[in-house]
Amino acid sequence: MSSRSLGRPGSAGRAVSHSSRLTEMRLLAPVEPSKIVCIGRNYAAHAAELGNDVPKEPLMFLKPPSSVIGPEEAIVLTKYSQRVEHEGELAMVVGRRCAHLSDADDALSFVMGYTLPQ
């Protein structure tokens, strides 16, 4: 038997003192973000593929936190989904609040980590 904490990174979790087989567990998403900020059309090849120009300023949009799912969970599309495409992403996890940073080196101290969504 082992004692470990269950919960997402950055959460208090809850202590457990039993072991389980991975096949008997449902894995959750590793984070519960309060917001997901996205940058679109940020590289020329993708913009051209869609028939768009690369914007002069970043094209920012939000995704709801409910769009984050765990491993092996089904992607559920609404009946309004007409054109759905997959693409590779790099996610940066910001570990603490920040705003209006001017020093690039200091900005990296706010990064908790990176992940590659599938």
PyMOL commands that set and color helices and strands:
alter all, ss='L'
color gray80, all
select helices_A, chain A and resi 22-24+44-49+65-67+104-110
alter helices_A, ss='H'
color red, helices_A
select strands_A, chain A and resi 4-6+14-16+36-40+59-63+91-94+111-115
alter strands_A, ss='S'
color yellow, strands_A
deselect
rebuild
show_as cartoon
